Amino acid sequence: MTNSIIAAHNRREQDQKIWLGLRQAIAKSSGFQRWQQERDIDINGDLEKQVRRYLEETLETLAY
């Protein structure tokens, strides 16, 4: 592998680790948990999709 391919691979791995940690922190937050309750979202559902939806809605709200 060339150095640029290795570097890109390493960046993707690092980005994935950062996202996993961020996702876990968001899922533990009271704001996220309240958001789930307000929408009657299954807490055992797909956490990835839930966190992404939560972030999208939060950013939309902040944009106003």
All heavy atoms as TSV, in Angstrom:
chain	resi	resn	atom	element	x	y	z
A	1	MET	N	N	0.837	-1.183	0.000
A	1	MET	CA	C	0.000	0.000	0.000
A	1	MET	C	C	0.879	1.242	0.000
A	1	MET	O	O	1.914	1.280	0.637
A	1	MET	CB	C	-0.875	0.043	1.246
A	1	MET	CG	C	-2.143	-0.748	1.155
A	1	MET	SD	S	-3.256	-0.273	2.486
A	1	MET	CE	C	-3.634	-1.882	3.110
A	2	THR	N	N	0.389	2.248	-0.663
A	2	THR	CA	C	1.148	3.495	-0.649
A	2	THR	C	C	0.859	4.243	0.641
A	2	THR	O	O	-0.124	3.974	1.339
A	2	THR	CB	C	0.761	4.382	-1.848
A	2	THR	OG1	O	-0.595	4.805	-1.690
A	2	THR	CG2	C	0.932	3.643	-3.164
A	3	ASN	N	N	1.723	5.195	0.936
A	3	ASN	CA	C	1.559	5.968	2.170
A	3	ASN	C	C	0.231	6.708	2.211
A	3	ASN	O	O	-0.377	6.827	3.272
A	3	ASN	CB	C	2.711	6.955	2.330
A	3	ASN	CG	C	3.998	6.260	2.720
A	3	ASN	OD1	O	3.978	5.130	3.212
A	3	ASN	ND2	N	5.119	6.923	2.500
A	4	SER	N	N	-0.234	7.211	1.066
A	4	SER	CA	C	-1.495	7.956	1.068
A	4	SER	C	C	-2.688	7.039	1.350
A	4	SER	O	O	-3.639	7.438	2.024
A	4	SER	CB	C	-1.699	8.688	-0.260
A	4	SER	OG	O	-1.741	7.772	-1.332
A	5	ILE	N	N	-2.635	5.807	0.869
A	5	ILE	CA	C	-3.716	4.851	1.133
A	5	ILE	C	C	-3.710	4.467	2.613
A	5	ILE	O	O	-4.762	4.399	3.257
A	5	ILE	CB	C	-3.583	3.606	0.238
A	5	ILE	CG1	C	-3.826	3.983	-1.226
A	5	ILE	CG2	C	-4.545	2.520	0.676
A	5	ILE	CD1	C	-3.533	2.875	-2.203
A	6	ILE	N	N	-2.534	4.238	3.155
A	6	ILE	CA	C	-2.425	3.894	4.576
A	6	ILE	C	C	-2.919	5.058	5.434
A	6	ILE	O	O	-3.665	4.860	6.396
A	6	ILE	CB	C	-0.976	3.518	4.936
A	6	ILE	CG1	C	-0.590	2.204	4.245
A	6	ILE	CG2	C	-0.792	3.402	6.444
A	6	ILE	CD1	C	0.886	1.867	4.332
A	7	ALA	N	N	-2.531	6.263	5.076
A	7	ALA	CA	C	-2.952	7.445	5.836
A	7	ALA	C	C	-4.468	7.601	5.788
A	7	ALA	O	O	-5.105	7.901	6.803
A	7	ALA	CB	C	-2.270	8.692	5.296
A	8	ALA	N	N	-5.067	7.400	4.622
A	8	ALA	CA	C	-6.518	7.504	4.488
A	8	ALA	C	C	-7.216	6.436	5.331
A	8	ALA	O	O	-8.226	6.705	5.984
A	8	ALA	CB	C	-6.925	7.387	3.027
A	9	HIS	N	N	-6.694	5.244	5.312
A	9	HIS	CA	C	-7.250	4.147	6.110
A	9	HIS	C	C	-7.171	4.476	7.601
A	9	HIS	O	O	-8.130	4.276	8.354
A	9	HIS	CB	C	-6.506	2.848	5.804
A	9	HIS	CG	C	-6.957	1.692	6.630
A	9	HIS	ND1	N	-8.166	1.073	6.425
A	9	HIS	CD2	C	-6.372	1.051	7.671
A	9	HIS	CE1	C	-8.307	0.096	7.301
A	9	HIS	NE2	N	-7.224	0.064	8.069
A	10	ASN	N	N	-6.026	5.001	8.030
A	10	ASN	CA	C	-5.841	5.362	9.436
A	10	ASN	C	C	-6.792	6.480	9.848
A	10	ASN	O	O	-7.330	6.458	10.956
A	10	ASN	CB	C	-4.393	5.770	9.710
A	10	ASN	CG	C	-3.439	4.594	9.657
A	10	ASN	OD1	O	-3.853	3.443	9.783
A	10	ASN	ND2	N	-2.169	4.873	9.451
A	11	ARG	N	N	-7.020	7.456	8.958
A	11	ARG	CA	C	-7.956	8.541	9.257
A	11	ARG	C	C	-9.375	8.009	9.411
A	11	ARG	O	O	-10.109	8.423	10.293
A	11	ARG	CB	C	-7.922	9.608	8.163
A	11	ARG	CG	C	-6.794	10.615	8.335
A	11	ARG	CD	C	-6.975	11.808	7.421
A	11	ARG	NE	N	-7.055	11.438	6.014
A	11	ARG	CZ	C	-6.026	11.295	5.196
A	11	ARG	NH1	N	-4.804	11.481	5.635
A	11	ARG	NH2	N	-6.208	10.970	3.928
A	12	ARG	N	N	-9.771	7.080	8.532
A	12	ARG	CA	C	-11.111	6.494	8.630
A	12	ARG	C	C	-11.280	5.742	9.944
A	12	ARG	O	O	-12.314	5.846	10.593
A	12	ARG	CB	C	-11.382	5.563	7.446
A	12	ARG	CG	C	-11.790	6.294	6.184
A	12	ARG	CD	C	-12.335	5.348	5.136
A	12	ARG	NE	N	-11.406	4.297	4.748
A	12	ARG	CZ	C	-10.482	4.402	3.800
A	12	ARG	NH1	N	-10.366	5.507	3.124
A	12	ARG	NH2	N	-9.688	3.390	3.521
A	13	GLU	N	N	-10.264	4.995	10.338
A	13	GLU	CA	C	-10.333	4.271	11.611
A	13	GLU	C	C	-10.431	5.244	12.782
A	13	GLU	O	O	-11.221	5.031	13.705
A	13	GLU	CB	C	-9.112	3.369	11.785
A	13	GLU	CG	C	-9.153	2.102	10.971
A	13	GLU	CD	C	-7.971	1.198	11.250
A	13	GLU	OE1	O	-7.001	1.637	11.926
A	13	GLU	OE2	O	-7.996	0.048	10.799
A	14	GLN	N	N	-9.645	6.301	12.739
A	14	GLN	CA	C	-9.678	7.301	13.802
A	14	GLN	C	C	-11.039	8.011	13.829
A	14	GLN	O	O	-11.607	8.214	14.905
A	14	GLN	CB	C	-8.562	8.317	13.613
A	14	GLN	CG	C	-8.469	9.316	14.749
A	14	GLN	CD	C	-7.305	10.273	14.572
A	14	GLN	OE1	O	-6.706	10.355	13.511
A	14	GLN	NE2	N	-6.996	11.002	15.616
A	15	ASP	N	N	-11.563	8.360	12.669
A	15	ASP	CA	C	-12.877	8.998	12.599
A	15	ASP	C	C	-13.958	8.088	13.167
A	15	ASP	O	O	-14.857	8.542	13.875
A	15	ASP	CB	C	-13.231	9.367	11.156
A	15	ASP	CG	C	-12.429	10.535	10.620
A	15	ASP	OD1	O	-11.741	11.213	11.412
A	15	ASP	OD2	O	-12.484	10.762	9.391
A	16	GLN	N	N	-13.868	6.797	12.863
A	16	GLN	CA	C	-14.856	5.843	13.358
A	16	GLN	C	C	-14.791	5.745	14.884
A	16	GLN	O	O	-15.824	5.717	15.553
A	16	GLN	CB	C	-14.653	4.467	12.732
A	16	GLN	CG	C	-15.744	3.485	13.104
A	16	GLN	CD	C	-15.600	2.161	12.381
A	16	GLN	OE1	O	-14.549	1.837	11.833
A	16	GLN	NE2	N	-16.656	1.381	12.386
A	17	LYS	N	N	-13.599	5.732	15.440
A	17	LYS	CA	C	-13.452	5.678	16.896
A	17	LYS	C	C	-14.030	6.936	17.544
A	17	LYS	O	O	-14.698	6.857	18.575
A	17	LYS	CB	C	-11.983	5.515	17.281
A	17	LYS	CG	C	-11.428	4.140	17.004
A	17	LYS	CD	C	-9.968	4.055	17.375
A	17	LYS	CE	C	-9.382	2.711	17.006
A	17	LYS	NZ	N	-7.943	2.635	17.292
A	18	ILE	N	N	-13.781	8.073	16.934
A	18	ILE	CA	C	-14.312	9.331	17.460
A	18	ILE	C	C	-15.833	9.311	17.418
A	18	ILE	O	O	-16.504	9.668	18.389
A	18	ILE	CB	C	-13.757	10.535	16.677
A	18	ILE	CG1	C	-12.264	10.699	16.974
A	18	ILE	CG2	C	-14.533	11.816	17.004
A	18	ILE	CD1	C	-11.551	11.675	16.073
A	19	TRP	N	N	-16.412	8.869	16.287
A	19	TRP	CA	C	-17.860	8.819	16.151
A	19	TRP	C	C	-18.479	7.867	17.185
A	19	TRP	O	O	-19.499	8.185	17.788
A	19	TRP	CB	C	-18.269	8.416	14.737
A	19	TRP	CG	C	-19.730	8.110	14.631
A	19	TRP	CD1	C	-20.296	6.919	14.323
A	19	TRP	CD2	C	-20.825	8.999	14.874
A	19	TRP	NE1	N	-21.667	7.017	14.352
A	19	TRP	CE2	C	-22.015	8.281	14.681
A	19	TRP	CE3	C	-20.911	10.345	15.243
A	19	TRP	CZ2	C	-23.270	8.856	14.852
A	19	TRP	CZ3	C	-22.167	10.913	15.403
A	19	TRP	CH2	C	-23.329	10.170	15.210
A	20	LEU	N	N	-17.870	6.717	17.400
A	20	LEU	CA	C	-18.406	5.767	18.378
A	20	LEU	C	C	-18.424	6.371	19.779
A	20	LEU	O	O	-19.412	6.241	20.506
A	20	LEU	CB	C	-17.601	4.467	18.366
A	20	LEU	CG	C	-17.736	3.606	17.120
A	20	LEU	CD1	C	-16.782	2.415	17.175
A	20	LEU	CD2	C	-19.164	3.141	16.924
A	21	GLY	N	N	-17.365	7.049	20.154
A	21	GLY	CA	C	-17.310	7.697	21.458
A	21	GLY	C	C	-18.332	8.821	21.572
A	21	GLY	O	O	-19.009	8.966	22.595
A	22	LEU	N	N	-18.455	9.606	20.514
A	22	LEU	CA	C	-19.420	10.698	20.493
A	22	LEU	C	C	-20.842	10.158	20.572
A	22	LEU	O	O	-21.672	10.662	21.338
A	22	LEU	CB	C	-19.235	11.529	19.228
A	22	LEU	CG	C	-20.142	12.736	19.044
A	22	LEU	CD1	C	-19.988	13.710	20.209
A	22	LEU	CD2	C	-19.835	13.421	17.731
A	23	ARG	N	N	-21.112	9.118	19.817
A	23	ARG	CA	C	-22.445	8.508	19.821
A	23	ARG	C	C	-22.794	7.996	21.212
A	23	ARG	O	O	-23.907	8.195	21.693
A	23	ARG	CB	C	-22.506	7.375	18.803
A	23	ARG	CG	C	-23.910	6.788	18.654
A	23	ARG	CD	C	-23.932	5.683	17.656
A	23	ARG	NE	N	-23.231	4.534	18.203
A	23	ARG	CZ	C	-22.809	3.509	17.487
A	23	ARG	NH1	N	-23.003	3.475	16.195
A	23	ARG	NH2	N	-22.185	2.503	18.058
A	24	GLN	N	N	-21.851	7.363	21.877
A	24	GLN	CA	C	-22.098	6.867	23.231
A	24	GLN	C	C	-22.367	8.015	24.197
A	24	GLN	O	O	-23.266	7.929	25.041
A	24	GLN	CB	C	-20.914	6.034	23.721
A	24	GLN	CG	C	-20.798	4.705	23.030
A	24	GLN	CD	C	-19.533	3.958	23.444
A	24	GLN	OE1	O	-18.598	4.528	23.986
A	24	GLN	NE2	N	-19.512	2.664	23.169
A	25	ALA	N	N	-21.600	9.092	24.085
A	25	ALA	CA	C	-21.794	10.242	24.967
A	25	ALA	C	C	-23.160	10.880	24.733
A	25	ALA	O	O	-23.853	11.244	25.699
A	25	ALA	CB	C	-20.682	11.267	24.743
A	26	ILE	N	N	-23.562	11.001	23.483
A	26	ILE	CA	C	-24.869	11.572	23.165
A	26	ILE	C	C	-25.973	10.686	23.718
A	26	ILE	O	O	-26.938	11.169	24.317
A	26	ILE	CB	C	-25.025	11.765	21.645
A	26	ILE	CG1	C	-24.096	12.885	21.173
A	26	ILE	CG2	C	-26.483	12.065	21.271
A	26	ILE	CD1	C	-23.958	12.992	19.661
A	27	ALA	N	N	-25.851	9.381	23.529
A	27	ALA	CA	C	-26.877	8.442	23.986
A	27	ALA	C	C	-27.053	8.484	25.498
A	27	ALA	O	O	-28.150	8.228	26.006
A	27	ALA	CB	C	-26.530	7.028	23.529
A	28	LYS	N	N	-26.005	8.816	26.227
A	28	LYS	CA	C	-26.083	8.881	27.682
A	28	LYS	C	C	-26.596	10.230	28.180
A	28	LYS	O	O	-26.909	10.369	29.364
A	28	LYS	CB	C	-24.706	8.611	28.297
A	28	LYS	CG	C	-24.252	7.178	28.131
A	28	LYS	CD	C	-22.874	6.979	28.742
A	28	LYS	CE	C	-22.400	5.553	28.535
A	28	LYS	NZ	N	-21.040	5.355	29.076
A	29	SER	N	N	-26.682	11.210	27.291
A	29	SER	CA	C	-27.062	12.556	27.718
A	29	SER	C	C	-28.549	12.638	28.061
A	29	SER	O	O	-29.386	11.949	27.483
A	29	SER	CB	C	-26.726	13.577	26.632
A	29	SER	OG	O	-27.627	13.472	25.546
A	30	SER	N	N	-28.849	13.508	28.995
A	30	SER	CA	C	-30.247	13.679	29.408
A	30	SER	C	C	-31.076	14.265	28.266
A	30	SER	O	O	-32.257	13.935	28.127
A	30	SER	CB	C	-30.333	14.569	30.644
A	30	SER	OG	O	-29.785	15.847	30.380
A	31	GLY	N	N	-30.476	15.120	27.446
A	31	GLY	CA	C	-31.202	15.698	26.320
A	31	GLY	C	C	-31.640	14.639	25.320
A	31	GLY	O	O	-32.775	14.655	24.839
A	32	PHE	N	N	-30.758	13.714	25.022
A	32	PHE	CA	C	-31.087	12.636	24.095
A	32	PHE	C	C	-32.157	11.733	24.682
A	32	PHE	O	O	-33.116	11.360	24.002
A	32	PHE	CB	C	-29.840	11.824	23.740
A	32	PHE	CG	C	-30.108	10.646	22.850
A	32	PHE	CD1	C	-30.324	10.827	21.497
A	32	PHE	CD2	C	-30.163	9.354	23.355
A	32	PHE	CE1	C	-30.581	9.739	20.666
A	32	PHE	CE2	C	-30.410	8.274	22.542
A	32	PHE	CZ	C	-30.619	8.466	21.186
A	33	GLN	N	N	-32.006	11.403	25.946
A	33	GLN	CA	C	-32.984	10.519	26.597
A	33	GLN	C	C	-34.362	11.175	26.671
A	33	GLN	O	O	-35.377	10.518	26.454
A	33	GLN	CB	C	-32.469	10.111	27.972
A	33	GLN	CG	C	-31.259	9.204	27.853
A	33	GLN	CD	C	-30.569	8.931	29.166
A	33	GLN	OE1	O	-31.036	9.342	30.229
A	33	GLN	NE2	N	-29.441	8.240	29.110
A	34	ARG	N	N	-34.384	12.469	26.933
A	34	ARG	CA	C	-35.655	13.193	26.942
A	34	ARG	C	C	-36.267	13.203	25.542
A	34	ARG	O	O	-37.463	13.019	25.360
A	34	ARG	CB	C	-35.447	14.616	27.467
A	34	ARG	CG	C	-36.718	15.412	27.605
A	34	ARG	CD	C	-36.499	16.788	28.249
A	34	ARG	NE	N	-35.422	17.549	27.630
A	34	ARG	CZ	C	-34.240	17.808	28.205
A	34	ARG	NH1	N	-33.974	17.343	29.406
A	34	ARG	NH2	N	-33.332	18.509	27.572
A	35	TRP	N	N	-35.424	13.412	24.529
A	35	TRP	CA	C	-35.865	13.409	23.134
A	35	TRP	C	C	-36.510	12.064	22.801
A	35	TRP	O	O	-37.561	12.023	22.159
A	35	TRP	CB	C	-34.669	13.693	22.229
A	35	TRP	CG	C	-34.925	13.616	20.772
A	35	TRP	CD1	C	-35.406	14.603	19.960
A	35	TRP	CD2	C	-34.691	12.487	19.922
A	35	TRP	NE1	N	-35.493	14.159	18.669
A	35	TRP	CE2	C	-35.058	12.858	18.612
A	35	TRP	CE3	C	-34.205	11.204	20.139
A	35	TRP	CZ2	C	-34.953	11.995	17.537
A	35	TRP	CZ3	C	-34.104	10.347	19.060
A	35	TRP	CH2	C	-34.475	10.742	17.782
A	36	GLN	N	N	-35.896	10.968	23.234
A	36	GLN	CA	C	-36.469	9.640	23.002
A	36	GLN	C	C	-37.842	9.513	23.654
A	36	GLN	O	O	-38.781	9.005	23.050
A	36	GLN	CB	C	-35.553	8.543	23.565
A	36	GLN	CG	C	-34.335	8.244	22.756
A	36	GLN	CD	C	-33.504	7.164	23.413
A	36	GLN	OE1	O	-33.182	7.236	24.605
A	36	GLN	NE2	N	-33.155	6.153	22.644
A	37	GLN	N	N	-37.945	9.967	24.890
A	37	GLN	CA	C	-39.211	9.855	25.621
A	37	GLN	C	C	-40.307	10.690	24.971
A	37	GLN	O	O	-41.446	10.240	24.859
A	37	GLN	CB	C	-39.030	10.283	27.075
A	37	GLN	CG	C	-38.193	9.321	27.877
A	37	GLN	CD	C	-37.885	9.857	29.274
A	37	GLN	OE1	O	-38.098	11.026	29.565
A	37	GLN	NE2	N	-37.351	8.979	30.119
A	38	GLU	N	N	-39.960	11.888	24.557
A	38	GLU	CA	C	-40.947	12.786	23.939
A	38	GLU	C	C	-41.503	12.207	22.654
A	38	GLU	O	O	-42.643	12.480	22.287
A	38	GLU	CB	C	-40.326	14.149	23.662
A	38	GLU	CG	C	-40.046	14.959	24.905
A	38	GLU	CD	C	-39.250	16.217	24.633
A	38	GLU	OE1	O	-38.831	16.441	23.471
A	38	GLU	OE2	O	-39.034	16.993	25.585
A	39	ARG	N	N	-40.713	11.421	21.969
A	39	ARG	CA	C	-41.132	10.847	20.691
A	39	ARG	C	C	-41.543	9.380	20.821
A	39	ARG	O	O	-41.826	8.725	19.829
A	39	ARG	CB	C	-40.023	10.993	19.668
A	39	ARG	CG	C	-39.916	12.431	19.192
A	39	ARG	CD	C	-38.543	12.750	18.678
A	39	ARG	NE	N	-38.444	14.146	18.291
A	39	ARG	CZ	C	-38.313	15.152	19.153
A	39	ARG	NH1	N	-38.275	14.927	20.444
A	39	ARG	NH2	N	-38.213	16.401	18.720
A	40	ASP	N	N	-41.536	8.888	22.046
A	40	ASP	CA	C	-41.896	7.492	22.317
A	40	ASP	C	C	-41.101	6.539	21.423
A	40	ASP	O	O	-41.641	5.642	20.775
A	40	ASP	CB	C	-43.398	7.276	22.136
A	40	ASP	CG	C	-43.878	5.985	22.781
A	40	ASP	OD1	O	-43.240	5.538	23.758
A	40	ASP	OD2	O	-44.873	5.419	22.301
A	41	ILE	N	N	-39.789	6.766	21.388
A	41	ILE	CA	C	-38.889	5.971	20.553
A	41	ILE	C	C	-38.420	4.753	21.340
A	41	ILE	O	O	-38.079	4.852	22.516
A	41	ILE	CB	C	-37.689	6.815	20.086
A	41	ILE	CG1	C	-38.192	7.912	19.139
A	41	ILE	CG2	C	-36.625	5.964	19.425
A	41	ILE	CD1	C	-37.131	8.887	18.702
A	42	ASP	N	N	-38.399	3.623	20.690
A	42	ASP	CA	C	-37.938	2.374	21.299
A	42	ASP	C	C	-36.461	2.513	21.660
A	42	ASP	O	O	-35.604	2.653	20.788
A	42	ASP	CB	C	-38.142	1.214	20.322
A	42	ASP	CG	C	-37.644	-0.113	20.860
A	42	ASP	OD1	O	-37.344	-0.210	22.069
A	42	ASP	OD2	O	-37.557	-1.062	20.063
A	43	ILE	N	N	-36.174	2.474	22.963
A	43	ILE	CA	C	-34.787	2.648	23.397
A	43	ILE	C	C	-33.901	1.478	22.992
A	43	ILE	O	O	-32.683	1.578	23.041
A	43	ILE	CB	C	-34.692	2.887	24.918
A	43	ILE	CG1	C	-35.256	1.706	25.692
A	43	ILE	CG2	C	-35.371	4.177	25.310
A	43	ILE	CD1	C	-34.992	1.770	27.177
A	44	ASN	N	N	-34.507	0.383	22.574
A	44	ASN	CA	C	-33.731	-0.768	22.117
A	44	ASN	C	C	-33.576	-0.785	20.603
A	44	ASN	O	O	-33.058	-1.743	20.050
A	44	ASN	CB	C	-34.384	-2.068	22.596
A	44	ASN	CG	C	-34.389	-2.168	24.104
A	44	ASN	OD1	O	-33.399	-1.865	24.747
A	44	ASN	ND2	N	-35.509	-2.544	24.667
A	45	GLY	N	N	-34.017	0.280	19.953
A	45	GLY	CA	C	-33.934	0.356	18.495
A	45	GLY	C	C	-32.516	0.668	18.034
A	45	GLY	O	O	-31.553	0.647	18.812
A	46	ASP	N	N	-32.387	1.001	16.777
A	46	ASP	CA	C	-31.098	1.279	16.146
A	46	ASP	C	C	-30.528	2.597	16.678
A	46	ASP	O	O	-30.969	3.680	16.298
A	46	ASP	CB	C	-31.279	1.338	14.629
A	46	ASP	CG	C	-29.976	1.483	13.880
A	46	ASP	OD1	O	-28.959	1.859	14.486
A	46	ASP	OD2	O	-29.983	1.238	12.665
A	47	LEU	N	N	-29.547	2.501	17.568
A	47	LEU	CA	C	-28.977	3.676	18.208
A	47	LEU	C	C	-28.321	4.608	17.195
A	47	LEU	O	O	-28.420	5.830	17.311
A	47	LEU	CB	C	-27.972	3.260	19.281
A	47	LEU	CG	C	-27.413	4.374	20.149
A	47	LEU	CD1	C	-28.532	5.095	20.897
A	47	LEU	CD2	C	-26.380	3.832	21.112
A	48	GLU	N	N	-27.683	4.050	16.199
A	48	GLU	CA	C	-27.028	4.857	15.160
A	48	GLU	C	C	-28.043	5.788	14.493
A	48	GLU	O	O	-27.819	6.994	14.385
A	48	GLU	CB	C	-26.392	3.934	14.114
A	48	GLU	CG	C	-25.767	4.644	12.940
A	48	GLU	CD	C	-24.365	5.149	13.223
A	48	GLU	OE1	O	-23.733	4.667	14.178
A	48	GLU	OE2	O	-23.909	6.034	12.487
A	49	LYS	N	N	-29.166	5.231	14.074
A	49	LYS	CA	C	-30.194	6.035	13.411
A	49	LYS	C	C	-30.795	7.059	14.360
A	49	LYS	O	O	-31.074	8.191	13.968
A	49	LYS	CB	C	-31.295	5.132	12.842
A	49	LYS	CG	C	-30.868	4.352	11.631
A	49	LYS	CD	C	-32.009	3.513	11.099
A	49	LYS	CE	C	-31.574	2.692	9.905
A	49	LYS	NZ	N	-32.663	1.842	9.400
A	50	GLN	N	N	-31.010	6.654	15.607
A	50	GLN	CA	C	-31.597	7.564	16.579
A	50	GLN	C	C	-30.696	8.767	16.838
A	50	GLN	O	O	-31.161	9.907	16.872
A	50	GLN	CB	C	-31.873	6.833	17.890
A	50	GLN	CG	C	-32.994	5.831	17.800
A	50	GLN	CD	C	-33.200	5.107	19.116
A	50	GLN	OE1	O	-32.871	5.615	20.186
A	50	GLN	NE2	N	-33.747	3.907	19.039
A	51	VAL	N	N	-29.416	8.521	17.038
A	51	VAL	CA	C	-28.481	9.615	17.313
A	51	VAL	C	C	-28.388	10.538	16.102
A	51	VAL	O	O	-28.397	11.765	16.245
A	51	VAL	CB	C	-27.090	9.076	17.728
A	51	VAL	CG1	C	-26.052	10.185	17.742
A	51	VAL	CG2	C	-27.173	8.400	19.082
A	52	ARG	N	N	-28.343	9.976	14.916
A	52	ARG	CA	C	-28.287	10.815	13.714
A	52	ARG	C	C	-29.536	11.682	13.583
A	52	ARG	O	O	-29.456	12.867	13.271
A	52	ARG	CB	C	-28.091	9.961	12.464
A	52	ARG	CG	C	-26.687	9.404	12.344
A	52	ARG	CD	C	-26.523	8.572	11.076
A	52	ARG	NE	N	-25.206	8.018	10.997
A	52	ARG	CZ	C	-24.158	8.649	10.444
A	52	ARG	NH1	N	-24.298	9.837	9.942
A	52	ARG	NH2	N	-22.980	8.059	10.416
A	53	ARG	N	N	-30.701	11.081	13.845
A	53	ARG	CA	C	-31.959	11.835	13.768
A	53	ARG	C	C	-31.986	12.926	14.834
A	53	ARG	O	O	-32.393	14.061	14.573
A	53	ARG	CB	C	-33.140	10.883	13.931
A	53	ARG	CG	C	-34.473	11.556	13.767
A	53	ARG	CD	C	-35.581	10.526	13.717
A	53	ARG	NE	N	-36.816	11.132	14.130
A	53	ARG	CZ	C	-37.852	10.483	14.624
A	53	ARG	NH1	N	-37.806	9.177	14.760
A	53	ARG	NH2	N	-38.940	11.105	14.978
A	54	TYR	N	N	-31.555	12.581	16.035
A	54	TYR	CA	C	-31.486	13.556	17.123
A	54	TYR	C	C	-30.590	14.730	16.737
A	54	TYR	O	O	-30.958	15.902	16.925
A	54	TYR	CB	C	-30.964	12.870	18.386
A	54	TYR	CG	C	-30.614	13.796	19.513
A	54	TYR	CD1	C	-31.607	14.405	20.279
A	54	TYR	CD2	C	-29.285	14.064	19.845
A	54	TYR	CE1	C	-31.291	15.257	21.326
A	54	TYR	CE2	C	-28.966	14.905	20.886
A	54	TYR	CZ	C	-29.968	15.501	21.625
A	54	TYR	OH	O	-29.643	16.339	22.662
A	55	LEU	N	N	-29.426	14.445	16.193
A	55	LEU	CA	C	-28.505	15.506	15.787
A	55	LEU	C	C	-29.098	16.355	14.666
A	55	LEU	O	O	-28.966	17.587	14.684
A	55	LEU	CB	C	-27.164	14.910	15.357
A	55	LEU	CG	C	-26.312	14.327	16.477
A	55	LEU	CD1	C	-25.079	13.646	15.906
A	55	LEU	CD2	C	-25.917	15.408	17.474
A	56	GLU	N	N	-29.742	15.718	13.700
A	56	GLU	CA	C	-30.369	16.471	12.612
A	56	GLU	C	C	-31.428	17.423	13.149
A	56	GLU	O	O	-31.468	18.605	12.781
A	56	GLU	CB	C	-31.000	15.519	11.597
A	56	GLU	CG	C	-29.998	14.779	10.741
A	56	GLU	CD	C	-30.645	13.699	9.884
A	56	GLU	OE1	O	-31.888	13.555	9.909
A	56	GLU	OE2	O	-29.889	12.993	9.186
A	57	GLU	N	N	-32.293	16.922	14.021
A	57	GLU	CA	C	-33.360	17.756	14.582
A	57	GLU	C	C	-32.791	18.878	15.443
A	57	GLU	O	O	-33.270	20.016	15.407
A	57	GLU	CB	C	-34.346	16.907	15.382
A	57	GLU	CG	C	-35.198	16.016	14.517
A	57	GLU	CD	C	-36.240	15.236	15.309
A	57	GLU	OE1	O	-36.566	15.647	16.449
A	57	GLU	OE2	O	-36.732	14.217	14.778
A	58	THR	N	N	-31.763	18.559	16.207
A	58	THR	CA	C	-31.141	19.565	17.067
A	58	THR	C	C	-30.506	20.666	16.220
A	58	THR	O	O	-30.672	21.859	16.508
A	58	THR	CB	C	-30.082	18.907	17.982
A	58	THR	OG1	O	-30.734	17.912	18.775
A	58	THR	CG2	C	-29.424	19.924	18.882
A	59	LEU	N	N	-29.814	20.276	15.174
A	59	LEU	CA	C	-29.171	21.279	14.310
A	59	LEU	C	C	-30.203	22.110	13.554
A	59	LEU	O	O	-30.013	23.316	13.372
A	59	LEU	CB	C	-28.210	20.600	13.339
A	59	LEU	CG	C	-26.953	20.025	13.988
A	59	LEU	CD1	C	-26.161	19.220	12.973
A	59	LEU	CD2	C	-26.109	21.113	14.603
A	60	GLU	N	N	-31.303	21.493	13.149
A	60	GLU	CA	C	-32.371	22.243	12.485
A	60	GLU	C	C	-32.944	23.295	13.435
A	60	GLU	O	O	-33.207	24.420	13.044
A	60	GLU	CB	C	-33.482	21.307	12.016
A	60	GLU	CG	C	-33.134	20.504	10.792
A	60	GLU	CD	C	-34.210	19.499	10.432
A	60	GLU	OE1	O	-35.290	19.502	11.060
A	60	GLU	OE2	O	-33.964	18.703	9.514
A	61	THR	N	N	-33.141	22.902	14.694
A	61	THR	CA	C	-33.666	23.828	15.691
A	61	THR	C	C	-32.701	24.974	15.922
A	61	THR	O	O	-33.115	26.137	16.012
A	61	THR	CB	C	-33.921	23.082	17.028
A	61	THR	OG1	O	-34.850	22.035	16.795
A	61	THR	CG2	C	-34.450	24.018	18.096
A	62	LEU	N	N	-31.422	24.676	15.996
A	62	LEU	CA	C	-30.422	25.721	16.206
A	62	LEU	C	C	-30.310	26.663	15.019
A	62	LEU	O	O	-29.918	27.818	15.172
A	62	LEU	CB	C	-29.060	25.085	16.496
A	62	LEU	CG	C	-28.934	24.357	17.827
A	62	LEU	CD1	C	-27.589	23.647	17.904
A	62	LEU	CD2	C	-29.110	25.310	18.993
A	63	ALA	N	N	-30.666	26.182	13.844
A	63	ALA	CA	C	-30.548	27.003	12.638
A	63	ALA	C	C	-31.599	28.115	12.597
A	63	ALA	O	O	-31.445	29.089	11.872
A	63	ALA	CB	C	-30.686	26.115	11.392
A	64	TYR	N	N	-32.672	27.966	13.360
A	64	TYR	CA	C	-33.741	28.981	13.355
A	64	TYR	C	C	-33.402	30.161	14.179
A	64	TYR	O	O	-32.871	30.391	15.038
A	64	TYR	CB	C	-35.072	28.376	13.826
A	64	TYR	CG	C	-35.683	27.489	12.791
A	64	TYR	CD1	C	-35.723	26.115	12.964
A	64	TYR	CD2	C	-36.215	28.016	11.620
A	64	TYR	CE1	C	-36.290	25.292	12.015
A	64	TYR	CE2	C	-36.782	27.200	10.665
A	64	TYR	CZ	C	-36.808	25.849	10.871
A	64	TYR	OH	O	-37.370	25.039	9.927
